Protein backbone atom coordinates (compact mmCIF):
# COMPACT_ATOMS: atom_id res chain seq x y z
CA UNK A 1 0.00 0.00 0.00
CA UNK A 2 1.00 3.65 -0.67
CA UNK A 3 3.63 2.60 -3.24
CA UNK A 4 3.72 3.76 -6.84
CA UNK A 5 3.23 1.54 -9.87
CA UNK A 6 5.51 1.43 -12.89
CA UNK A 7 3.37 4.02 -14.69
CA UNK A 8 2.19 6.45 -12.02
CA UNK A 9 2.52 7.45 -8.35
CA UNK A 10 0.08 6.57 -5.59
CA UNK A 11 -2.55 9.32 -5.77
CA UNK A 12 -4.52 11.00 -2.99
CA UNK A 13 -6.77 13.88 -3.97
CA UNK A 14 -9.81 15.78 -2.77
CA UNK A 15 -10.83 19.06 -1.12
CA UNK A 16 -9.04 20.69 1.76
CA UNK A 17 -12.33 20.74 3.65
CA UNK A 18 -15.57 18.80 3.37
CA UNK A 19 -17.83 21.86 3.14
CA UNK A 20 -21.17 20.42 2.05
CA UNK A 21 -22.41 16.99 1.04
CA UNK A 22 -23.09 18.23 -2.49
CA UNK A 23 -19.56 19.65 -2.80
CA UNK A 24 -17.92 16.45 -1.56
CA UNK A 25 -19.90 14.20 -3.89
CA UNK A 26 -19.37 16.46 -6.90
CA UNK A 27 -15.58 16.41 -6.44
CA UNK A 28 -15.50 12.68 -5.72
CA UNK A 29 -17.41 11.83 -8.91
CA UNK A 30 -15.04 14.06 -10.92
CA UNK A 31 -11.98 12.34 -9.47
CA UNK A 32 -13.27 8.78 -9.70
CA UNK A 33 -12.63 8.69 -13.45
CA UNK A 34 -9.01 9.81 -12.94
CA UNK A 35 -8.01 6.64 -11.13
CA UNK A 36 -6.99 8.11 -7.79
CA UNK A 37 -6.24 5.69 -4.98
CA UNK A 38 -7.70 7.66 -2.06
CA UNK A 39 -10.24 10.46 -1.75
CA UNK A 40 -9.24 12.98 0.92
CA UNK A 41 -11.41 15.55 2.68
CA UNK A 42 -10.87 17.57 5.85
CA UNK A 43 -13.53 16.77 8.46
CA UNK A 44 -11.81 18.35 11.47
CA UNK A 45 -9.66 21.31 10.42
CA UNK A 46 -7.10 22.60 12.96
CA UNK A 47 -6.68 26.28 12.07
CA UNK A 48 -3.93 28.65 13.14
CA UNK A 49 -6.31 31.25 14.57
CA UNK A 50 -9.89 31.08 15.89
CA UNK A 51 -12.74 32.22 13.71
CA UNK A 52 -11.67 30.34 10.58
CA UNK A 53 -13.72 27.41 9.29
CA UNK A 54 -12.66 24.40 11.37
CA UNK A 55 -14.62 21.72 9.54
CA UNK A 56 -18.04 20.17 9.94
CA UNK A 57 -16.76 17.46 12.27
CA UNK A 58 -18.41 14.06 12.65
CA UNK A 59 -21.53 15.35 10.88
CA UNK A 60 -19.61 15.12 7.58
CA UNK A 61 -18.54 11.49 8.01
CA UNK A 62 -21.73 10.09 6.41
CA UNK A 63 -20.84 12.10 3.29
CA UNK A 64 -17.65 10.08 2.90
CA UNK A 65 -19.55 6.85 3.39
CA UNK A 66 -21.77 7.95 0.53
CA UNK A 67 -18.67 8.73 -1.59
CA UNK A 68 -17.58 5.09 -1.19
CA UNK A 69 -21.04 3.78 -2.01
CA UNK A 70 -21.47 5.87 -5.16
CA UNK A 71 -17.93 5.96 -6.60
CA UNK A 72 -16.08 3.03 -5.06
CA UNK A 73 -13.31 5.37 -3.95
CA UNK A 74 -11.54 4.59 -0.70
CA UNK A 75 -11.43 7.53 1.72
CA UNK A 76 -8.95 9.18 4.07
CA UNK A 77 -9.19 11.97 6.64
CA UNK A 78 -7.00 13.71 9.22
CA UNK A 79 -7.46 12.84 12.89
CA UNK A 80 -5.97 14.66 15.86
CA UNK A 81 -7.41 12.75 18.83
CA UNK A 82 -8.27 9.20 19.79
CA UNK A 83 -11.98 10.03 19.71
CA UNK A 84 -11.72 11.36 16.15
CA UNK A 85 -9.96 8.15 15.10
CA UNK A 86 -12.76 6.11 16.67
CA UNK A 87 -15.45 8.16 14.90
CA UNK A 88 -13.66 7.85 11.54
CA UNK A 89 -13.38 4.07 11.73
CA UNK A 90 -16.99 3.79 12.87
CA UNK A 91 -18.07 5.38 9.59
CA UNK A 92 -15.79 3.20 7.47
CA UNK A 93 -12.97 5.63 6.64
CA UNK A 94 -10.23 3.49 5.09
CA UNK A 95 -7.05 5.40 5.89
CA UNK A 96 -6.21 7.94 8.60
CA UNK A 97 -3.56 10.60 8.53
CA UNK A 98 -1.95 12.56 11.35
CA UNK A 99 -1.41 16.22 10.53
CA UNK A 100 1.64 18.41 11.05
CA UNK A 101 0.20 20.20 14.07
CA UNK A 102 -0.47 16.85 15.76
CA UNK A 103 2.81 15.15 14.85
CA UNK A 104 4.63 17.86 16.76
CA UNK A 105 2.97 16.75 20.02
CA UNK A 106 4.07 13.28 21.27
CA UNK A 107 1.19 13.15 23.78
CA UNK A 108 -1.39 13.56 20.99
CA UNK A 109 0.31 10.98 18.79
CA UNK A 110 0.45 8.51 21.67
CA UNK A 111 -3.24 9.04 22.36
CA UNK A 112 -4.06 8.16 18.75
CA UNK A 113 -1.69 5.17 18.83
CA UNK A 114 -3.37 3.88 22.01
CA UNK A 115 -6.83 4.35 20.48
CA UNK A 116 -5.78 2.32 17.42
CA UNK A 117 -3.87 -0.37 19.31
CA UNK A 118 -4.68 -3.76 17.83
CA UNK A 119 -6.55 -2.24 14.87
CA UNK A 120 -5.16 -2.94 11.42
CA UNK A 121 -5.72 0.43 9.82
CA UNK A 122 -3.34 2.24 7.45
CA UNK A 123 -2.01 5.52 8.87
CA UNK A 124 -0.04 8.28 7.16
CA UNK A 125 2.09 10.63 9.27
CA UNK A 126 2.80 14.15 8.05
CA UNK A 127 6.04 15.80 9.05
CA UNK A 128 5.82 18.12 12.07
CA UNK A 129 5.42 21.84 11.43
CA UNK A 130 8.98 22.50 12.56
CA UNK A 131 11.97 20.88 10.83
CA UNK A 132 12.55 18.15 13.43
CA UNK A 133 13.28 14.73 11.93
CA UNK A 134 13.39 13.02 15.33
CA UNK A 135 9.82 14.14 16.10
CA UNK A 136 8.67 12.76 12.76
CA UNK A 137 10.38 9.43 13.33
CA UNK A 138 9.14 9.34 16.93
CA UNK A 139 5.52 9.68 15.80
CA UNK A 140 5.98 6.83 13.32
CA UNK A 141 7.60 4.65 16.00
CA UNK A 142 4.73 5.26 18.44
CA UNK A 143 2.29 3.87 15.88
CA UNK A 144 4.59 0.96 15.05
CA UNK A 145 4.91 0.10 18.74
CA UNK A 146 1.10 0.00 18.99
CA UNK A 147 0.93 -2.52 16.14
CA UNK A 148 -0.81 -0.05 13.82
CA UNK A 149 -0.19 -0.30 10.13
CA UNK A 150 0.70 -0.21 7.39
CA UNK A 151 2.30 3.19 7.96
CA UNK A 152 3.47 5.80 5.48
CA UNK A 153 4.94 9.29 5.72
CA UNK A 154 3.81 12.52 4.06
CA UNK A 155 6.20 15.37 3.38
CA UNK A 156 4.24 18.65 3.50
CA UNK A 157 7.08 21.11 4.08
CA UNK A 158 8.19 23.05 7.15
CA UNK A 159 7.35 26.44 8.60
CA UNK A 160 10.17 28.93 8.08
CA UNK A 161 10.50 32.49 9.32
CA UNK A 162 12.26 33.60 6.15
CA UNK A 163 9.95 34.34 3.23
CA UNK A 164 10.20 32.03 0.23
CA UNK A 165 7.96 31.38 -2.76
CA UNK A 166 6.60 28.35 -0.87
CA UNK A 167 4.04 28.33 1.91
CA UNK A 168 6.13 25.69 3.69
CA UNK A 169 9.81 25.28 2.85
CA UNK A 170 10.40 21.84 1.28
CA UNK A 171 13.84 21.25 2.83
CA UNK A 172 14.12 18.05 0.81
CA UNK A 173 17.14 16.91 2.80
CA UNK A 174 14.92 16.06 5.79
CA UNK A 175 12.61 13.53 4.04
CA UNK A 176 15.67 12.20 2.17
CA UNK A 177 17.28 11.45 5.54
CA UNK A 178 14.01 9.90 6.75
CA UNK A 179 14.09 7.56 3.74
CA UNK A 180 17.73 6.68 4.42
CA UNK A 181 16.93 5.75 8.00
CA UNK A 182 13.59 4.03 7.25
CA UNK A 183 14.04 2.75 3.66
CA UNK A 184 10.95 0.51 3.68
CA UNK A 185 8.62 3.34 4.69
CA UNK A 186 6.42 4.65 1.84
CA UNK A 187 6.98 8.39 1.33
CA UNK A 188 4.42 10.72 -0.24
CA UNK A 189 4.51 14.43 -1.04
CA UNK A 190 1.74 16.91 -0.17
CA UNK A 191 2.56 19.38 -2.93
CA UNK A 192 -0.43 21.57 -2.05
CA UNK A 193 0.81 22.46 1.43
CA UNK A 194 4.39 22.91 0.32
CA UNK A 195 3.37 25.33 -2.43
CA UNK A 196 0.47 27.26 -0.91
CA UNK A 197 -0.38 28.26 -4.48
CA UNK A 198 -1.47 26.62 -7.73
CA UNK A 199 1.39 27.80 -9.91
CA UNK A 200 4.13 25.62 -8.42
CA UNK A 201 2.18 22.38 -7.87
CA UNK A 202 3.62 20.64 -10.93
CA UNK A 203 7.19 21.69 -10.15
CA UNK A 204 7.05 20.30 -6.61
CA UNK A 205 5.22 17.13 -7.65
CA UNK A 206 7.84 16.43 -10.32
CA UNK A 207 10.66 17.12 -7.86
CA UNK A 208 9.15 14.55 -5.50
CA UNK A 209 8.91 11.91 -8.23
CA UNK A 210 12.48 12.66 -9.33
CA UNK A 211 13.50 11.88 -5.74
CA UNK A 212 11.68 8.53 -5.98
CA UNK A 213 8.71 9.42 -3.75
CA UNK A 214 5.91 6.88 -3.80
CA UNK A 215 2.95 9.20 -4.17
CA UNK A 216 1.29 12.61 -4.09
CA UNK A 217 -1.43 14.23 -2.00
CA UNK A 218 -3.08 17.14 -3.81
CA UNK A 219 -6.02 19.33 -2.87
CA UNK A 220 -8.76 19.42 -5.51
CA UNK A 221 -11.94 21.51 -5.34
CA UNK A 222 -14.82 21.98 -7.78
CA UNK A 223 -14.74 25.76 -7.20
CA UNK A 224 -11.29 26.53 -5.74
CA UNK A 225 -11.68 30.30 -5.56
CA UNK A 226 -14.74 29.84 -3.36
CA UNK A 227 -13.17 27.24 -1.03
CA UNK A 228 -13.74 27.77 2.66
CA UNK A 229 -10.11 27.00 3.47
CA UNK A 230 -6.77 27.15 1.60
CA UNK A 231 -8.37 28.46 -1.58
CA UNK A 232 -5.11 29.57 -3.21
CA UNK A 233 -3.56 26.10 -3.28
CA UNK A 234 -6.52 24.08 -4.58
CA UNK A 235 -7.16 23.24 -8.22
CA UNK A 236 -10.14 21.98 -10.24
CA UNK A 237 -10.48 18.31 -11.17
CA UNK A 238 -9.70 19.27 -14.78
CA UNK A 239 -6.49 21.09 -13.77
CA UNK A 240 -5.57 18.08 -11.63
CA UNK A 241 -5.93 15.81 -14.66
CA UNK A 242 -3.67 18.15 -16.65
CA UNK A 243 -1.08 18.05 -13.88
CA UNK A 244 -1.06 14.27 -13.89
CA UNK A 245 -0.65 14.17 -17.66
CA UNK A 246 2.44 16.37 -17.46
CA UNK A 247 4.19 14.35 -14.77
CA UNK A 248 7.11 12.15 -15.80
CA UNK A 249 7.51 9.05 -13.64
CA UNK A 250 11.19 8.01 -13.64
CA UNK A 251 12.22 4.40 -13.19
CA UNK A 252 13.64 3.48 -9.81
CA UNK A 253 16.34 1.33 -11.44
CA UNK A 254 17.39 -0.34 -14.67
CA UNK A 255 19.23 -3.44 -15.89
CA UNK A 256 20.81 -1.59 -18.82
CA UNK A 257 24.51 -2.61 -18.62
CA UNK A 258 25.81 0.49 -20.43
CA UNK A 259 23.94 2.79 -18.07
CA UNK A 260 25.13 0.87 -15.02
CA UNK A 261 28.75 0.91 -16.19
CA UNK A 262 28.73 4.66 -16.87
CA UNK A 263 26.95 5.35 -13.60
CA UNK A 264 29.50 3.33 -11.66
CA UNK A 265 32.33 5.24 -13.33
CA UNK A 266 30.80 8.61 -12.40
CA UNK A 267 30.09 7.47 -8.85
CA UNK A 268 33.73 6.42 -8.50
CA UNK A 269 34.77 9.94 -9.55
CA UNK A 270 32.41 11.42 -6.96
CA UNK A 271 33.90 9.17 -4.27
CA UNK A 272 37.37 10.45 -5.16
CA UNK A 273 36.20 14.09 -5.04
CA UNK A 274 34.48 13.49 -1.69
CA UNK A 275 37.73 12.14 -0.27
CA UNK A 276 39.60 15.20 -1.55
CA UNK A 277 37.00 17.47 0.12
CA UNK A 278 37.37 15.63 3.42
CA UNK A 279 41.13 16.04 3.27
CA UNK A 280 40.71 19.77 2.55
CA UNK A 281 38.23 20.15 5.39
CA UNK A 282 40.65 18.42 7.76
CA UNK A 283 43.37 20.89 6.71
CA UNK A 284 40.95 23.77 7.25
CA UNK A 285 40.13 22.57 10.76
CA UNK A 286 43.82 22.34 11.62
CA UNK A 287 44.08 26.02 10.60
CA UNK A 288 41.07 26.78 12.78
CA UNK A 289 42.77 25.07 15.74
CA UNK A 290 45.87 27.20 15.20
CA UNK A 291 43.70 30.33 15.09
CA UNK A 292 42.06 29.19 18.33
CA UNK A 293 45.44 28.87 20.03
CA UNK A 294 46.45 32.33 18.77
CA UNK A 295 43.19 33.90 20.00
CA UNK A 296 43.61 32.20 23.38
CA UNK A 297 47.12 33.57 23.83
CA UNK A 298 45.89 37.08 23.01
CA UNK A 299 42.57 36.85 24.92
CA UNK A 300 40.45 37.39 21.78
CA UNK A 301 36.82 36.20 21.45
CA UNK A 302 36.34 33.12 19.27
CA UNK A 303 33.37 34.39 17.25
CA UNK A 304 34.21 37.27 14.93
CA UNK A 305 30.97 38.18 13.14
CA UNK A 306 32.59 40.69 10.81
CA UNK A 307 34.95 38.05 9.46
CA UNK A 308 32.05 35.61 9.01
CA UNK A 309 30.10 38.18 6.99
CA UNK A 310 33.12 38.78 4.77
CA UNK A 311 33.49 35.05 4.13
CA UNK A 312 29.83 34.73 3.13
CA UNK A 313 29.85 37.75 0.80
CA UNK A 314 32.98 36.61 -0.98
CA UNK A 315 31.78 33.00 -1.19
CA UNK A 316 28.38 33.94 -2.62
CA UNK A 317 30.11 35.77 -5.47
CA UNK A 318 32.58 32.96 -6.11
CA UNK A 319 29.84 30.34 -5.85
CA UNK A 320 27.69 32.07 -8.47
CA UNK A 321 30.62 32.03 -10.89
CA UNK A 322 30.71 28.26 -10.45
CA UNK A 323 26.98 27.65 -10.78
CA UNK A 324 26.34 27.20 -7.04
CA UNK A 325 23.26 28.74 -5.42
CA UNK A 326 23.57 31.15 -2.49
CA UNK A 327 21.37 28.82 -0.43
CA UNK A 328 23.74 25.89 -0.92
CA UNK A 329 26.85 27.98 -0.26
CA UNK A 330 25.36 29.36 2.96
CA UNK A 331 24.28 25.94 4.23
CA UNK A 332 27.64 24.37 3.46
CA UNK A 333 29.75 27.18 4.90
CA UNK A 334 27.50 27.49 7.97
CA UNK A 335 28.21 23.84 8.78
CA UNK A 336 31.94 24.39 8.23
CA UNK A 337 31.84 27.57 10.34
CA UNK A 338 30.11 25.81 13.22
CA UNK A 339 32.71 23.05 13.19
CA UNK A 340 35.51 25.64 13.11
CA UNK A 341 34.02 27.35 16.17
CA UNK A 342 33.78 23.98 17.92
CA UNK A 343 37.42 23.21 17.09
CA UNK A 344 38.58 26.60 18.36
CA UNK A 345 36.50 26.28 21.51
CA UNK A 346 38.02 22.89 22.27
CA UNK A 347 41.52 24.32 21.84
CA UNK A 348 40.80 27.31 24.10
CA UNK A 349 39.29 25.18 26.87
CA UNK A 350 42.13 22.66 26.77
CA UNK A 351 44.85 25.29 26.81
URPEZI-V394062 format. One record per pair of residues at least 12 apart in sequence whose C-alpha atoms are under 10 Angstrom apart, sorted by the first residue. I is the first residue (numbers start at 1). J is the second residue. Records with the same first field share a line. If there is no record, write none. Layout:
# URPEZI-V394062
I = J, J
This chain:
# URPEZI-V394062
1 = 37, 122, 150, 151, 152, 186, 214
2 = 37, 38, 122, 124, 150, 151, 152, 153, 185, 186, 187, 188, 214, 215, 216
3 = 152, 185, 186, 187, 188, 213, 214, 215
4 = 186, 187, 188, 209, 212, 213, 214, 215, 216, 249
5 = 214, 215, 249
6 = 249, 250, 251, 252
7 = 248, 249, 250, 251
8 = 209, 214, 215, 244, 245, 247, 248, 249, 250
9 = 36, 37, 188, 209, 212, 213, 214, 215, 216, 244, 247, 248, 249
10 = 35, 36, 37, 38, 186, 187, 188, 213, 214, 215, 216, 217
11 = 34, 35, 36, 37, 38, 39, 188, 189, 214, 215, 216, 217, 218, 244
12 = 31, 35, 36, 37, 38, 39, 40, 74, 75, 76, 188, 189, 190, 215, 216, 217, 218, 219, 220
13 = 27, 28, 31, 36, 37, 38, 39, 40, 41, 75, 76, 190, 216, 217, 218, 219, 220, 221, 237, 240
14 = 27, 28, 30, 31, 36, 38, 39, 40, 41, 42, 75, 76, 217, 218, 219, 220, 221, 222, 234, 235, 236, 237
15 = 27, 28, 39, 40, 41, 42, 218, 219, 220, 221, 222, 223, 224, 227, 228, 229, 230, 231, 234, 235, 236
16 = 40, 41, 42, 43, 45, 55, 77, 192, 218, 219, 220, 221, 224, 227, 228, 229, 230, 231, 233, 234
17 = 40, 41, 42, 43, 44, 45, 53, 54, 55, 56, 60, 77, 219, 220, 221, 227, 228, 229, 230
18 = 40, 41, 42, 43, 44, 45, 55, 56, 57, 60, 61, 63, 64, 77, 221, 227, 228, 229
19 = 41, 42, 43, 53, 55, 56, 60, 227, 228, 229
20 = 56, 60, 63
21 = 60, 61, 62, 63, 64, 66, 67
22 = 63
23 = 63, 221, 222, 223
24 = 39, 40, 41, 60, 63, 64, 66, 67, 221, 222
25 = 63, 64, 66, 67, 68, 70, 71
26 = 67, 221, 222
27 = 39, 67, 220, 221, 222, 223, 236, 237
28 = 40, 41, 64, 67, 68, 70, 71, 72, 73, 75, 220, 221, 222, 237
29 = 67, 70, 71, 72, 73, 237
30 = 71, 220, 221, 222, 236, 237, 238
31 = 71, 73, 220, 236, 237, 238, 240, 241
32 = 67, 70, 71, 72, 73
33 = 71, 241
34 = 237, 238, 240, 241, 244
35 = 73
36 = 73, 74
37 = 73, 74, 75, 215
38 = 73, 74, 75, 76, 77, 94, 95, 217
39 = 64, 67, 68, 73, 74, 75, 76, 77, 94, 95, 217, 219, 220
40 = 64, 73, 74, 75, 76, 77, 78, 95, 96, 97, 217, 218, 219, 220
41 = 55, 60, 61, 64, 75, 76, 77, 78, 219, 220
42 = 54, 55, 56, 57, 60, 76, 77, 78, 79, 229
43 = 55, 56, 57, 58, 59, 60, 61, 64, 76, 77, 78, 79, 84, 88
44 = 56, 57, 58, 60, 77, 78, 79, 80, 84
45 = 57, 78, 79, 80, 99, 229
46 = 78, 79, 80, 99, 100, 101, 102
47 = 101, 229
48 = 101
52 = 228, 229
53 = 228, 229
54 = 228, 229
55 = 228, 229
57 = 84, 87
58 = 84, 87, 88, 91
61 = 77, 87, 88, 89, 90, 91, 92, 93
62 = 88, 91, 92, 93
63 = 91
64 = 76, 77, 88, 91, 92, 93
65 = 91, 92, 93
68 = 92, 93, 94
73 = 94
74 = 92, 93, 94, 95
75 = 92, 93, 94, 95, 96
76 = 88, 92, 93, 94, 95, 96, 97, 122, 123, 124
77 = 93, 94, 95, 96, 97, 98, 99, 123, 124
78 = 95, 96, 97, 98, 99, 102, 123, 124, 125, 126
79 = 96, 97, 98, 99, 102, 109, 112, 123
80 = 96, 97, 98, 99, 100, 101, 102, 103, 108, 109, 111, 112
81 = 98, 102, 107, 108, 109, 110, 111, 112, 113, 115
82 = 108, 109, 110, 111, 112, 113, 114, 115, 116
83 = 111, 112, 115
84 = 96, 112, 115
85 = 97, 98, 111, 112, 113, 115, 116
86 = 112, 115, 116
89 = 116, 119, 121
93 = 121
94 = 121, 122, 123
95 = 121, 122, 123, 124, 149, 150, 151
96 = 121, 122, 123, 124, 125, 151
97 = 122, 123, 124, 125, 126, 151, 152, 153, 154
98 = 112, 123, 124, 125, 126, 127, 128, 139, 140, 153, 154
99 = 124, 125, 126, 127, 128, 129, 154, 156
100 = 125, 126, 127, 128, 129, 130, 136, 154, 155, 156, 157, 158
101 = 126, 127, 128, 129, 130
102 = 125, 126, 127, 128, 129, 139
103 = 125, 126, 127, 128, 129, 130, 135, 136, 137, 138, 139, 140
104 = 126, 127, 128, 129, 130, 131, 132, 135, 136, 138, 139
105 = 128, 135, 139
106 = 135, 136, 138, 139, 142
107 = 139
108 = 139
109 = 125, 138, 139, 140, 142, 143
110 = 138, 139, 141, 142, 143, 145, 146
111 = 142, 143
112 = 142, 143, 146
113 = 139, 140, 141, 142, 143, 144, 145, 146, 147, 148
114 = 142, 143, 145, 146, 147, 148
115 = 146
116 = 143, 146, 147, 148, 149
117 = 143, 144, 145, 146, 147, 148, 149
118 = 146, 147, 148, 149
119 = 146, 147, 148, 149
120 = 147, 148, 149, 150
121 = 147, 148, 149, 150, 151
122 = 148, 149, 150, 151, 152
123 = 140, 143, 148, 149, 150, 151, 152, 153
124 = 140, 149, 150, 151, 152, 153, 154, 186, 187, 188
125 = 137, 139, 140, 143, 151, 152, 153, 154, 155, 187, 188
126 = 139, 140, 152, 153, 154, 155, 156, 157, 187, 188, 189, 190
127 = 139, 140, 153, 154, 155, 156, 157, 158, 174, 175
128 = 154, 155, 156, 157, 158, 159
129 = 156, 157, 158, 159, 160, 168
130 = 157, 158, 159, 160, 168
131 = 157, 158, 159, 160, 169, 170, 171, 174
132 = 158, 174
133 = 174, 175, 177, 178
134 = 178
136 = 153, 154, 174, 175, 178
137 = 153, 178, 181, 182
140 = 152, 153, 185
150 = 185, 186
151 = 185, 186, 187
152 = 184, 185, 186, 187, 188, 214
153 = 175, 178, 179, 185, 186, 187, 188, 189, 214
154 = 175, 186, 187, 188, 189, 190, 191, 213, 214, 215, 216, 217
155 = 170, 171, 172, 174, 175, 187, 188, 189, 190, 191, 193, 194, 208, 213, 216, 217
156 = 168, 169, 170, 171, 175, 188, 189, 190, 191, 192, 193, 194, 195, 217
157 = 169, 170, 171, 172, 174, 175, 189, 190, 191, 192, 193, 194, 195
158 = 170, 171, 174, 193, 194
159 = 194
164 = 195
165 = 194, 195, 196, 197, 200
166 = 192, 193, 194, 195, 196, 197, 200, 204
167 = 192, 193, 194, 195, 196, 197, 233
168 = 191, 192, 193, 194, 195, 196
169 = 193, 194, 195
170 = 189, 191, 193, 194, 195, 204
171 = 194
172 = 207, 208, 211
175 = 187, 188, 189, 211, 213
176 = 211, 212, 213
179 = 213
185 = 214
186 = 213, 214, 215
187 = 208, 212, 213, 214, 215, 216
188 = 205, 208, 209, 212, 213, 214, 215, 216, 217
189 = 204, 205, 207, 208, 209, 213, 214, 215, 216, 217, 218
190 = 204, 205, 208, 215, 216, 217, 218, 219
191 = 203, 204, 205, 206, 207, 208, 216, 217, 218, 219, 233
192 = 204, 205, 216, 217, 218, 219, 220, 230, 232, 233, 234, 235
193 = 217, 218, 219, 230, 233, 234
194 = 233
195 = 232, 233
196 = 230, 231, 232, 233, 234
197 = 230, 231, 232, 233, 234, 235
198 = 219, 231, 232, 233, 234, 235, 239
199 = 232, 233, 235
200 = 233
201 = 218, 233, 234, 235, 240, 243
202 = 240, 242, 243, 244, 246, 247
203 = 243, 247
204 = 216
205 = 217, 218, 243, 244, 247, 248
206 = 243, 244, 246, 247, 248, 249, 250
207 = 247
208 = 249
209 = 247, 248, 249, 250, 251, 252
210 = 248, 249, 250, 251, 252
211 = 250, 252
212 = 249, 250, 251, 252
213 = 249, 252
218 = 233, 234, 235, 240
219 = 231, 233, 234, 235, 236, 237, 240
220 = 233, 234, 235, 236, 237, 238, 239, 240
221 = 233, 234, 235, 236, 237, 238, 240
222 = 234, 235, 236, 237, 238
223 = 235, 236, 237
224 = 236, 237
281 = 336, 339, 340
284 = 336, 340
285 = 336, 337, 339, 340, 341, 342, 343, 344
286 = 340, 343, 344
287 = 340, 343, 344
288 = 337, 339, 340, 341, 342, 343, 344, 345, 347
289 = 340, 341, 342, 343, 344, 345, 346, 347, 348
290 = 343, 344, 347
291 = 340, 343, 344, 347, 348
292 = 340, 341, 342, 343, 344, 345, 346, 347, 348, 349, 351
293 = 344, 345, 346, 347, 348, 349, 350, 351
294 = 344, 347, 348
295 = 344, 347, 348
296 = 344, 345, 347, 348, 349, 351
297 = 348, 351
299 = 348
301 = 345
302 = 340, 341, 342, 344, 345, 348
303 = 337, 340, 341, 344, 345
308 = 333, 334, 337
311 = 330, 333, 337
312 = 326, 329, 330, 333, 334
313 = 326, 330
315 = 329, 330, 333
316 = 328, 329, 330
317 = 329
